[in-house]
């Protein structure tokens, strides 16, 4: 759990650094190196977030103590020493390949008792740093929304462990189904349950047919009001004959399980968590009834065998489809939806996020959409509206200008401009 928390802090710190939020990045990355002194990636990015050249030099030397071949740190340390007065570079990069750790330049502040050893960070942690051109004075970013821990609603910086955004009050965690799409096992359960419904309907039809034949009624289902206790048009003598052949209790004995089977089918299809336990209980009841039937002679034993087999199948299916019904909790991150496919999909998702007032999520999806469909005026206008709600009036103006270039006569442009002026005026007076 601690490792996961440190990892989240590291990702948040890198994202803050990329967004140019140096103070937030410094705080987050400092927490990382306090928890894990041997995290070369954290030291590298921290070197770009600290204020003084001396601090930058310490951070970068720590990186090279841990990872002597780190090119980003080598470039950064050369830059720092040049800025400090043109000192000649003396760093592990100048050493021949395979030089022992004891010959490396030591860090001014040891990162651990094993600081002289070559401790290489895992590839998952160094990938971002290894592919970066390092500029210690400031980590530049062309995308202020390239930070997964910005609030998906208002784009304010949040911490990985925050439950709610302090700025807008929106929840930052949500419940998701463990399995997004229904599994094939759930399909088998529905088929099995559908068969149970059909079987009960068939058996009730046989009972009604038998009663109708003896009572002289042409339509067996015309007896349903009689067996449900409802008023009907049957003569009293006919009703008495029908009930003498098939009593109400016989129909209800099958009717109640039919209603339960139909309700369970609907609940399974809706993937209600209670349906999982009901289906499991159904398997157990089927097994108990099957065992009880085994004491009713040879025919009972055959029925019992079939019932036990059915119960075993139901129990196995229940165990396989658990993830269809239950949920997991996950942090809402400012990222493009992984399931989005194509420009129109990004556009529709951007519109949906805007309707739900998740303005930051709307921005990143609409930007992707208008980049792929630059001729869509509605995309630029929706993007402008999202920017206004995030109080990024400069970006909103740029989006409106692009929309105006496509369709100067669009009345939405004037409406959004008026909305921008009102919102900006309220922000200034607040």
VOPAGU-2260 file (C-alpha; in pm, 1 decimal, decimal comma):
REM VOPAGU-2260
SITE   aa  ch    i         X         Y         Z
SITE  UNK   A    0       0,0       0,0       0,0
SITE  UNK   A    1     287,3     235,8      83,3
SITE  UNK   A    2     455,5     158,4    -250,5
SITE  UNK   A    3     133,9     242,6    -434,7
SITE  UNK   A    4     102,1     573,3    -247,3
SITE  UNK   A    5     463,0     669,3    -331,4
SITE  UNK   A    6     399,8     577,9    -693,5
SITE  UNK   A    7      92,1     800,2    -703,0
SITE  UNK   A    8     286,0    1088,8    -549,6
SITE  UNK   A    9     558,9    1044,4    -810,5
SITE  UNK   A   10     310,7    1050,1   -1099,1
SITE  UNK   A   11     137,3    1354,8    -954,8
SITE  UNK   A   12     470,7    1532,8    -908,6
SITE  UNK   A   13     579,1    1461,7   -1266,6
SITE  UNK   A   14     241,8    1577,6   -1397,5
SITE  UNK   A   15     267,0    1899,7   -1194,5
SITE  UNK   A   16     619,0    1959,3   -1326,4
SITE  UNK   A   17     502,6    1908,0   -1684,0
SITE  UNK   A   18     222,3    2156,7   -1623,6
SITE  UNK   A   19     472,0    2417,1   -1500,4
SITE  UNK   A   20     338,1    2401,5   -1143,0
SITE  UNK   A   21     680,7    2398,2    -980,8
SITE  UNK   A   22     570,9    2459,1    -622,3
SITE  UNK   A   23     323,7    2169,3    -630,5
SITE  UNK   A   24     579,4    1950,0    -806,4
SITE  UNK   A   25     844,6    2033,7    -545,2
SITE  UNK   A   26     615,4    1943,3    -257,1
SITE  UNK   A   27     502,1    1615,7    -413,2
SITE  UNK   A   28     848,9    1502,3    -525,4
SITE  UNK   A   29    1001,6    1594,1    -189,1
SITE  UNK   A   30     752,6    1360,0     -24,7
SITE  UNK   A   31     861,3    1085,8    -266,6
SITE  UNK   A   32    1234,4    1115,1    -190,4
SITE  UNK   A   33    1160,4    1134,2     182,0
SITE  UNK   A   34     980,7     800,4     154,3
SITE  UNK   A   35    1216,5     645,8    -102,0
SITE  UNK   A   36    1566,4     794,4    -107,0
SITE  UNK   A   37    1669,1     565,4    -390,2
SITE  UNK   A   38    1406,7     682,4    -639,6
SITE  UNK   A   39    1623,1     820,7    -920,6
SITE  UNK   A   40    1324,8     942,0   -1121,3
SITE  UNK   A   41    1195,2    1151,0    -831,0
SITE  UNK   A   42    1539,5    1310,2    -779,1
SITE  UNK   A   43    1559,6    1388,5   -1150,3
SITE  UNK   A   44    1226,4    1566,5   -1166,7
SITE  UNK   A   45    1284,1    1733,8    -832,0
SITE  UNK   A   46    1597,4    1884,9    -985,2
SITE  UNK   A   47    1372,3    2069,3   -1226,0
SITE  UNK   A   48    1140,3    2195,0    -952,3
SITE  UNK   A   49    1384,3    2336,1    -693,8
SITE  UNK   A   50    1478,9    2703,7    -702,5
SITE  UNK   A   51    1856,5    2723,4    -661,3
SITE  UNK   A   52    2142,5    2590,7    -868,4
SITE  UNK   A   53    2295,1    2429,3    -559,5
SITE  UNK   A   54    1977,0    2233,5    -491,5
SITE  UNK   A   55    1956,0    2134,4    -856,3
SITE  UNK   A   56    2314,9    2010,2    -845,7
SITE  UNK   A   57    2247,5    1799,7    -536,1
SITE  UNK   A   58    1939,8    1640,6    -693,9
SITE  UNK   A   59    2119,1    1559,2   -1017,7
SITE  UNK   A   60    2424,7    1418,8    -845,4
SITE  UNK   A   61    2192,9    1194,9    -645,5
SITE  UNK   A   62    2040,0    1073,4    -972,0
SITE  UNK   A   63    2382,4     990,8   -1112,9
SITE  UNK   A   64    2484,3     813,0    -793,4
SITE  UNK   A   65    2179,5     590,7    -833,0
SITE  UNK   A   66    2183,9     570,2   -1212,2
SITE  UNK   A   67    2525,8     664,7   -1351,5
SITE  UNK   A   68    2416,0     627,7   -1713,3
SITE  UNK   A   69    2117,8     861,1   -1694,9
SITE  UNK   A   70    2162,8    1093,0   -1994,0
SITE  UNK   A   71    1897,8    1340,4   -1879,6
SITE  UNK   A   72    2078,2    1392,4   -1547,5
SITE  UNK   A   73    2415,2    1420,8   -1723,1
SITE  UNK   A   74    2284,0    1697,7   -1946,8
SITE  UNK   A   75    2117,4    1868,7   -1652,8
SITE  UNK   A   76    2428,6    1859,1   -1435,0
SITE  UNK   A   77    2640,2    1996,6   -1718,6
SITE  UNK   A   78    2392,0    2281,0   -1759,2
SITE  UNK   A   79    2388,3    2356,1   -1385,6
SITE  UNK   A   80    2766,2    2363,4   -1354,0
SITE  UNK   A   81    2795,6    2583,9   -1658,9
SITE  UNK   A   82    2551,1    2825,2   -1501,2
SITE  UNK   A   83    2741,2    2817,1   -1171,6
SITE  UNK   A   84    3056,8    2949,4   -1335,8
SITE  UNK   A   85    3169,1    2728,9   -1615,6
SITE  UNK   A   86    3307,1    2451,2   -1396,9
SITE  UNK   A   87    3446,1    2158,0   -1589,8
SITE  UNK   A   88    3205,6    1870,3   -1592,8
SITE  UNK   A   89    3305,1    1585,5   -1365,4
SITE  UNK   A   90    3038,6    1321,4   -1364,2
SITE  UNK   A   91    2996,1     953,1   -1421,5
SITE  UNK   A   92    2930,5    1007,2   -1792,8
SITE  UNK   A   93    3302,2    1084,6   -1834,2
SITE  UNK   A   94    3401,9     754,8   -1675,7
SITE  UNK   A   95    3473,6     457,3   -1897,4
SITE  UNK   A   96    3197,2     203,8   -1926,8
SITE  UNK   A   97    3180,7     -27,7   -1630,2
SITE  UNK   A   98    3373,9     199,0   -1391,8
SITE  UNK   A   99    3316,4      99,5   -1030,3
SITE  UNK   A  100    3077,3     300,9    -822,2
SITE  UNK   A  101    3351,4     412,3    -586,7
SITE  UNK   A  102    3503,8     624,3    -868,6
SITE  UNK   A  103    3185,1     820,0    -927,6
SITE  UNK   A  104    3140,2    1175,7    -801,3
SITE  UNK   A  105    2958,6    1143,0    -466,1
SITE  UNK   A  106    2638,7    1330,8    -394,1
SITE  UNK   A  107    2666,8    1621,8    -154,6
SITE  UNK   A  108    2378,8    1468,2      37,1
SITE  UNK   A  109    2390,8    1087,6      43,7
SITE  UNK   A  110    2061,0     931,4     -51,8
SITE  UNK   A  111    2115,2     620,5     159,5
SITE  UNK   A  112    2389,3     420,1     332,4
SITE  UNK   A  113    2432,9     243,5      -1,8
SITE  UNK   A  114    2472,3     569,7    -196,6
SITE  UNK   A  115    2798,5     455,7    -352,1
SITE  UNK   A  116    2634,7     154,0    -509,9
SITE  UNK   A  117    2482,5     168,3    -855,8
SITE  UNK   A  118    2109,3     138,3    -791,6
SITE  UNK   A  119    1913,2     136,1   -1112,6
SITE  UNK   A  120    1547,0     235,0   -1097,6
SITE  UNK   A  121    1291,4       6,0   -1261,2
SITE  UNK   A  122    1203,0      73,2   -1626,6
SITE  UNK   A  123     847,8     175,0   -1537,6
SITE  UNK   A  124     985,0     460,2   -1325,0
SITE  UNK   A  125    1261,6     582,8   -1556,7
SITE  UNK   A  126    1081,2     566,4   -1888,2
SITE  UNK   A  127     950,2     921,9   -1870,0
SITE  UNK   A  128    1286,5    1061,7   -1764,2
SITE  UNK   A  129    1498,7     863,5   -2008,6
SITE  UNK   A  130    1302,4     996,7   -2303,2
SITE  UNK   A  131    1308,1    1360,0   -2186,9
SITE  UNK   A  132    1535,0    1650,6   -2267,3
SITE  UNK   A  133    1614,0    1780,7   -1921,9
SITE  UNK   A  134    1614,0    2154,8   -1848,5
SITE  UNK   A  135    1674,0    2197,7   -1472,4
SITE  UNK   A  136    1583,7    2565,5   -1452,1
SITE  UNK   A  137    1221,7    2495,0   -1535,3
SITE  UNK   A  138    1032,4    2200,1   -1672,5
SITE  UNK   A  139     847,7    2331,1   -1972,6
SITE  UNK   A  140     508,6    2208,5   -2087,8
SITE  UNK   A  141     292,2    2302,8   -2378,8
SITE  UNK   A  142     -15,5    2147,2   -2225,0
SITE  UNK   A  143    -142,7    2267,9   -1891,7
SITE  UNK   A  144    -402,6    1989,9   -1887,4
SITE  UNK   A  145    -138,2    1715,1   -1910,2
SITE  UNK   A  146    -179,0    1635,6   -1542,7
SITE  UNK   A  147    -398,6    1341,7   -1440,7
SITE  UNK   A  148    -448,9    1479,5   -1088,7
SITE  UNK   A  149    -617,2    1799,7   -1197,5
SITE  UNK   A  150    -981,4    1794,4   -1094,3
SITE  UNK   A  151   -1182,2    1650,8   -1387,3
SITE  UNK   A  152   -1446,6    1916,0   -1321,3
SITE  UNK   A  153   -1269,2    2244,9   -1249,0
SITE  UNK   A  154    -904,3    2162,6   -1340,1
SITE  UNK   A  155    -769,5    2264,1    -996,9
SITE  UNK   A  156    -466,4    2071,0    -870,9
SITE  UNK   A  157    -560,5    1790,2    -631,5
SITE  UNK   A  158    -366,8    1529,3    -436,3
SITE  UNK   A  159    -384,2    1159,6    -530,8
SITE  UNK   A  160    -551,4    1070,4    -199,7
SITE  UNK   A  161    -810,7    1351,9    -205,7
SITE  UNK   A  162   -1167,8    1225,9    -190,4
SITE  UNK   A  163   -1323,9    1554,4    -302,2
SITE  UNK   A  164   -1200,8    1861,1    -483,6
SITE  UNK   A  165   -1167,4    2141,7    -231,6
SITE  UNK   A  166   -1238,2    2400,1    -502,1
SITE  UNK   A  167   -1562,5    2270,6    -653,5
SITE  UNK   A  168   -1667,0    2003,0    -402,1
SITE  UNK   A  169   -1703,0    1728,2    -662,7
SITE  UNK   A  170   -1622,2    1368,4    -571,7
SITE  UNK   A  171   -1287,2    1251,5    -708,6
SITE  UNK   A  172   -1354,5     881,4    -663,9
SITE  UNK   A  173   -1624,2     674,2    -829,3
SITE  UNK   A  174   -1754,9     319,1    -829,1
SITE  UNK   A  175   -1712,7     117,3   -1147,0
SITE  UNK   A  176   -1821,3    -232,0   -1233,9
SITE  UNK   A  177   -1538,5    -480,0   -1210,6
SITE  UNK   A  178   -1641,3    -604,6   -1552,2
SITE  UNK   A  179   -1753,8    -331,1   -1787,5
SITE  UNK   A  180   -1936,1    -556,0   -2034,0
SITE  UNK   A  181   -2147,2    -860,1   -1941,2
SITE  UNK   A  182   -1950,3   -1182,5   -1950,4
SITE  UNK   A  183   -2040,0   -1494,1   -2145,3
SITE  UNK   A  184   -2104,8   -1663,1   -1809,9
SITE  UNK   A  185   -2382,2   -1415,7   -1739,5
SITE  UNK   A  186   -2522,3   -1503,5   -2081,2
SITE  UNK   A  187   -2524,0   -1870,3   -1982,7
SITE  UNK   A  188   -2703,2   -1782,4   -1657,7
SITE  UNK   A  189   -2969,5   -1590,8   -1849,1
SITE  UNK   A  190   -3018,5   -1881,5   -2088,9
SITE  UNK   A  191   -3045,1   -2122,8   -1795,4
SITE  UNK   A  192   -3292,9   -1895,1   -1620,9
SITE  UNK   A  193   -3491,9   -1847,6   -1940,4
SITE  UNK   A  194   -3517,3   -2225,0   -1972,6
SITE  UNK   A  195   -3656,3   -2241,2   -1616,7
SITE  UNK   A  196   -3922,9   -1986,4   -1709,9
SITE  UNK   A  197   -4021,7   -2178,1   -2021,6
SITE  UNK   A  198   -4035,3   -2504,4   -1825,3
SITE  UNK   A  199   -4270,3   -2358,1   -1562,8
SITE  UNK   A  200   -4494,3   -2205,6   -1829,1
SITE  UNK   A  201   -4508,3   -2541,4   -2006,9
SITE  UNK   A  202   -4603,1   -2728,9   -1689,3
SITE  UNK   A  203   -4873,1   -2474,6   -1601,0
SITE  UNK   A  204   -5006,9   -2501,5   -1955,0
SITE  UNK   A  205   -5031,5   -2879,6   -1916,8
SITE  UNK   A  206   -5230,3   -2840,3   -1593,1
SITE  UNK   A  207   -5464,1   -2583,3   -1745,1
SITE  UNK   A  208   -5506,4   -2798,0   -2056,5
SITE  UNK   A  209   -5597,9   -3098,9   -1847,2
SITE  UNK   A  210   -5854,1   -2899,9   -1645,4
SITE  UNK   A  211   -5999,5   -2737,8   -1959,0
SITE  UNK   A  212   -6035,1   -3075,1   -2133,7
SITE  UNK   A  213   -6231,0   -3226,0   -1844,0
SITE  UNK   A  214   -6444,2   -2913,6   -1792,7
SITE  UNK   A  215   -6524,1   -2869,6   -2160,9
SITE  UNK   A  216   -6351,0   -2534,0   -2200,6
SITE  UNK   A  217   -6200,9   -2466,6   -2545,1
SITE  UNK   A  218   -5934,6   -2215,6   -2431,2
SITE  UNK   A  219   -5724,2   -2346,8   -2138,1
SITE  UNK   A  220   -5594,2   -1998,0   -2057,3
SITE  UNK   A  221   -5953,6   -1888,9   -2006,1
SITE  UNK   A  222   -5924,9   -2069,0   -1673,4
SITE  UNK   A  223   -5652,1   -1834,1   -1548,2
SITE  UNK   A  224   -5895,2   -1590,5   -1373,7
SITE  UNK   A  225   -6043,9   -1888,5   -1193,2
SITE  UNK   A  226   -5706,0   -2008,8   -1061,6
SITE  UNK   A  227   -5595,5   -1656,4    -975,0
SITE  UNK   A  228   -5911,4   -1601,2    -770,9
SITE  UNK   A  229   -6039,9   -1329,6   -1003,5
SITE  UNK   A  230   -6400,1   -1288,4   -1116,8
SITE  UNK   A  231   -6474,1   -1454,4   -1449,6
SITE  UNK   A  232   -6753,7   -1562,1   -1684,1
SITE  UNK   A  233   -6727,2   -1936,8   -1630,2
SITE  UNK   A  234   -7041,9   -2115,1   -1510,6
SITE  UNK   A  235   -7019,6   -2238,2   -1152,8
SITE  UNK   A  236   -7049,5   -2603,0   -1255,8
SITE  UNK   A  237   -6764,6   -2570,1   -1508,3
SITE  UNK   A  238   -6545,3   -2398,4   -1250,3
SITE  UNK   A  239   -6620,1   -2671,3    -997,0
SITE  UNK   A  240   -6520,7   -2945,2   -1245,1
SITE  UNK   A  241   -6197,3   -2767,3   -1338,0
SITE  UNK   A  242   -6097,9   -2717,5    -974,2
SITE  UNK   A  243   -6183,7   -3080,3    -903,3
SITE  UNK   A  244   -5936,4   -3192,8   -1170,4
SITE  UNK   A  245   -5659,4   -2940,6   -1098,7
SITE  UNK   A  246   -5684,8   -2759,6    -762,5
SITE  UNK   A  247   -5562,8   -2404,2    -724,5
SITE  UNK   A  248   -5276,3   -2518,0    -504,2
SITE  UNK   A  249   -5127,4   -2717,4    -794,6
SITE  UNK   A  250   -5119,8   -2412,3   -1022,1
SITE  UNK   A  251   -4985,4   -2186,6    -749,6
SITE  UNK   A  252   -4714,2   -2441,3    -671,0
SITE  UNK   A  253   -4580,9   -2379,3   -1020,5
SITE  UNK   A  254   -4693,0   -2017,6   -1051,7
SITE  UNK   A  255   -4492,6   -1880,6    -759,1
SITE  UNK   A  256   -4162,6   -2029,4    -884,0
SITE  UNK   A  257   -4248,3   -1893,1   -1228,9
SITE  UNK   A  258   -4282,4   -1541,1   -1092,7
SITE  UNK   A  259   -3957,9   -1581,1    -898,3
SITE  UNK   A  260   -3777,5   -1712,6   -1207,2
SITE  UNK   A  261   -3900,8   -1418,5   -1414,9
SITE  UNK   A  262   -3798,3   -1165,5   -1148,3
SITE  UNK   A  263   -3455,4   -1327,7   -1116,6
SITE  UNK   A  264   -3413,1   -1319,3   -1494,9
SITE  UNK   A  265   -3482,5    -944,6   -1494,5
SITE  UNK   A  266   -3245,9    -885,9   -1201,5
SITE  UNK   A  267   -2967,3   -1085,0   -1367,1
SITE  UNK   A  268   -3013,1    -891,4   -1687,9
SITE  UNK   A  269   -2990,4    -562,6   -1491,8
SITE  UNK   A  270   -2678,8    -695,1   -1312,1
SITE  UNK   A  271   -2808,6    -610,0    -966,2
SITE  UNK   A  272   -2570,7    -734,1    -692,9
SITE  UNK   A  273   -2861,9    -894,3    -505,5
SITE  UNK   A  274   -2930,2   -1111,5    -811,1
SITE  UNK   A  275   -2590,0   -1276,4    -766,7
SITE  UNK   A  276   -2680,6   -1399,1    -419,7
SITE  UNK   A  277   -3032,9   -1493,1    -532,4
SITE  UNK   A  278   -2891,8   -1704,4    -813,9
SITE  UNK   A  279   -2652,3   -1871,6    -571,9
SITE  UNK   A  280   -2943,1   -1941,4    -335,6
SITE  UNK   A  281   -3140,1   -2075,4    -632,2
SITE  UNK   A  282   -2865,9   -2329,0    -697,7
SITE  UNK   A  283   -2867,9   -2436,7    -333,6
SITE  UNK   A  284   -3248,5   -2471,5    -324,3
SITE  UNK   A  285   -3242,0   -2671,5    -648,0
SITE  UNK   A  286   -2987,5   -2908,6    -495,7
SITE  UNK   A  287   -3190,5   -2954,8    -174,3
SITE  UNK   A  288   -3511,8   -3025,2    -367,1
SITE  UNK   A  289   -3330,4   -3265,8    -594,4
SITE  UNK   A  290   -3196,3   -3462,2    -297,5
SITE  UNK   A  291   -3544,2   -3472,7    -143,0
SITE  UNK   A  292   -3687,0   -3609,2    -469,0
SITE  UNK   A  293   -3442,6   -3900,1    -462,0
SITE  UNK   A  294   -3658,3   -4076,9    -200,2
SITE  UNK   A  295   -3961,5   -4091,6    -433,2
SITE  UNK   A  296   -3880,7   -4409,8    -620,5
SITE  UNK   A  297   -3698,7   -4470,1    -946,2
SITE  UNK   A  298   -3855,8   -4176,9   -1128,3
SITE  UNK   A  299   -3768,0   -3955,3    -834,2
SITE  UNK   A  300   -3408,9   -4070,2    -852,3
SITE  UNK   A  301   -3389,9   -3978,0   -1220,0
SITE  UNK   A  302   -3533,4   -3634,1   -1142,5
SITE  UNK   A  303   -3292,9   -3600,0    -850,6
SITE  UNK   A  304   -2995,2   -3673,9   -1073,9
SITE  UNK   A  305   -3104,1   -3413,0   -1324,6
SITE  UNK   A  306   -3169,4   -3161,1   -1045,2
SITE  UNK   A  307   -2827,8   -3215,5    -885,9
SITE  UNK   A  308   -2659,7   -3170,0   -1224,4
SITE  UNK   A  309   -2855,2   -2849,4   -1282,7
SITE  UNK   A  310   -2763,0   -2720,0    -935,8
SITE  UNK   A  311   -2393,3   -2794,1    -998,6
SITE  UNK   A  312   -2403,1   -2606,1   -1328,8
SITE  UNK   A  313   -2578,8   -2309,5   -1166,4
SITE  UNK   A  314   -2327,7   -2303,0    -880,5
SITE  UNK   A  315   -2032,0   -2310,8   -1121,1
SITE  UNK   A  316   -2178,3   -2033,1   -1335,3
SITE  UNK   A  317   -2241,2   -1822,1   -1025,0
SITE  UNK   A  318   -1876,1   -1840,7    -923,0
SITE  UNK   A  319   -1760,2   -1739,9   -1271,1
SITE  UNK   A  320   -1980,0   -1432,2   -1306,4
SITE  UNK   A  321   -1905,7   -1260,3    -974,9
SITE  UNK   A  322   -1730,3    -964,5   -1143,1
SITE  UNK   A  323   -2045,3    -894,2   -1347,6
SITE  UNK   A  324   -2232,1    -778,1   -1037,9
SITE  UNK   A  325   -1986,1    -607,5    -808,3
SITE  UNK   A  326   -1801,2    -278,9    -816,2
SITE  UNK   A  327   -1458,1    -136,1    -750,2
SITE  UNK   A  328   -1363,5     215,9    -646,6
SITE  UNK   A  329   -1118,2     412,7    -857,1
SITE  UNK   A  330    -973,6     764,8    -864,5
SITE  UNK   A  331   -1111,6     988,3   -1138,2
SITE  UNK   A  332    -814,9    1102,0   -1345,3
SITE  UNK   A  333    -794,0    1372,6   -1608,3
SITE  UNK   A  334    -726,4    1141,0   -1899,7
SITE  UNK   A  335    -880,6    1062,5   -2234,9
SITE  UNK   A  336   -1126,1     774,9   -2221,1
SITE  UNK   A  337    -942,1     458,8   -2318,2
SITE  UNK   A  338   -1246,9     330,8   -2503,7
SITE  UNK   A  339   -1280,9     634,5   -2731,8
SITE  UNK   A  340   -1246,9     545,2   -3098,4
SITE  UNK   A  341   -1227,4     809,9   -3366,7
SITE  UNK   A  342   -1297,1    1179,8   -3391,2
SITE  UNK   A  343   -1675,4    1158,3   -3361,2
SITE  UNK   A  344   -1643,3     945,5   -3049,2
SITE  UNK   A  345   -1413,4    1204,1   -2886,5
SITE  UNK   A  346   -1659,2    1476,1   -2988,5
SITE  UNK   A  347   -1962,6    1300,8   -2842,5
SITE  UNK   A  348   -1777,7    1224,6   -2520,8
SITE  UNK   A  349   -1672,0    1587,5   -2495,7
SITE  UNK   A  350   -2035,2    1696,2   -2534,4
SITE  UNK   A  351   -2143,1    1445,1   -2268,1
SITE  UNK   A  352   -1880,0    1560,2   -2019,1
SITE  UNK   A  353   -1986,0    1920,2   -2081,9
SITE  UNK   A  354   -2348,7    1832,7   -2007,7
SITE  UNK   A  355   -2231,8    1679,3   -1679,6
SITE  UNK   A  356   -2023,9    1992,8   -1606,0
SITE  UNK   A  357   -1699,1    1793,1   -1603,4
SITE  UNK   A  358   -1536,1    2083,2   -1784,4
SITE  UNK   A  359   -1174,2    1968,5   -1770,9
SITE  UNK   A  360   -1269,4    1626,8   -1908,2
SITE  UNK   A  361   -1473,6    1801,8   -2176,2
SITE  UNK   A  362   -1172,0    2014,0   -2273,3
SITE  UNK   A  363    -928,9    1728,5   -2329,9
SITE  UNK   A  364   -1180,5    1529,6   -2537,5
SITE  UNK   A  365   -1300,4    1827,3   -2739,4
SITE  UNK   A  366    -943,7    1934,1   -2811,4
SITE  UNK   A  367    -868,0    1590,7   -2947,9
SITE  UNK   A  368   -1188,7    1601,9   -3153,1
SITE  UNK   A  369   -1128,5    1944,4   -3309,4
SITE  UNK   A  370    -771,7    1844,7   -3383,8
SITE  UNK   A  371    -907,6    1555,5   -3590,9
SITE  UNK   A  372   -1211,9    1745,5   -3724,4
SITE  UNK   A  373   -1098,3    2109,6   -3747,9
SITE  UNK   A  374   -1390,3    2197,1   -3975,9
SITE  UNK   A  375   -1654,9    2120,3   -3710,2
SITE  UNK   A  376   -1776,9    2455,4   -3579,4
SITE  UNK   A  377   -1977,8    2293,0   -3301,0
SITE  UNK   A  378   -1660,4    2136,4   -3161,0
SITE  UNK   A  379   -1483,0    2471,9   -3137,6
SITE  UNK   A  380   -1788,7    2633,6   -2979,1
SITE  UNK   A  381   -1826,1    2357,3   -2720,5
SITE  UNK   A  382   -1454,5    2385,4   -2644,4
SITE  UNK   A  383   -1489,2    2761,6   -2596,4
SITE  UNK   A  384   -1778,7    2708,1   -2353,7
SITE  UNK   A  385   -1573,4    2458,3   -2152,6
SITE  UNK   A  386   -1280,7    2700,7   -2135,5
SITE  UNK   A  387   -1508,6    2978,8   -2009,8
SITE  UNK   A  388   -1635,3    2756,0   -1729,4
SITE  UNK   A  389   -1272,7    2688,3   -1634,4
SITE  UNK   A  390   -1209,0    3065,5   -1638,3
SITE  UNK   A  391    -958,1    3028,8   -1919,7
SITE  UNK   A  392   -1093,2    3321,9   -2114,1
SITE  UNK   A  393    -783,3    3353,6   -2333,6
SITE  UNK   A  394    -822,5    2998,3   -2461,1
SITE  UNK   A  395   -1196,2    3048,0   -2500,4
SITE  UNK   A  396   -1129,5    3348,7   -2721,2
SITE  UNK   A  397    -894,9    3147,0   -2939,8
SITE  UNK   A  398   -1155,6    2872,8   -2983,6
SITE  UNK   A  399   -1419,1    3133,3   -3073,0
SITE  UNK   A  400   -1190,4    3287,0   -3333,1
SITE  UNK   A  401   -1144,3    2949,7   -3497,5
SITE  UNK   A  402   -1521,0    2900,4   -3499,4
SITE  UNK   A  403   -1570,3    3249,4   -3647,9
SITE  UNK   A  404   -1322,7    3171,5   -3925,0
SITE  UNK   A  405   -1529,8    2866,3   -4017,5
SITE  UNK   A  406   -1875,0    3025,5   -3993,6
SITE  UNK   A  407   -1885,5    3400,6   -3916,6
SITE  UNK   A  408   -2266,6    3401,6   -3917,5
SITE  UNK   A  409   -2314,4    3135,7   -3653,5
SITE  UNK   A  410   -2537,4    3291,9   -3381,8
SITE  UNK   A  411   -2378,0    3072,0   -3114,6
SITE  UNK   A  412   -2057,6    3273,1   -3141,4
SITE  UNK   A  413   -2229,5    3588,6   -3015,4
SITE  UNK   A  414   -2407,8    3399,4   -2741,7
SITE  UNK   A  415   -2084,8    3243,7   -2611,0
SITE  UNK   A  416   -1904,9    3579,2   -2631,8
SITE  UNK   A  417   -2179,0    3734,6   -2418,2
SITE  UNK   A  418   -2155,8    3442,2   -2175,7
SITE  UNK   A  419   -1777,8    3492,9   -2159,5
SITE  UNK   A  420   -1814,6    3862,4   -2075,1
SITE  UNK   A  421   -2069,4    3791,8   -1801,4
SITE  UNK   A  422   -1862,9    3514,8   -1647,8
SITE  UNK   A  423   -1540,2    3714,8   -1657,5
SITE  UNK   A  424   -1714,2    4014,3   -1503,6
SITE  UNK   A  425   -1848,6    3802,2   -1218,1
SITE  UNK   A  426   -1502,9    3652,6   -1160,4
SITE  UNK   A  427   -1346,6    3996,1   -1130,9
SITE  UNK   A  428   -1609,7    4124,6    -893,7
SITE  UNK   A  429   -1602,8    3813,6    -673,3
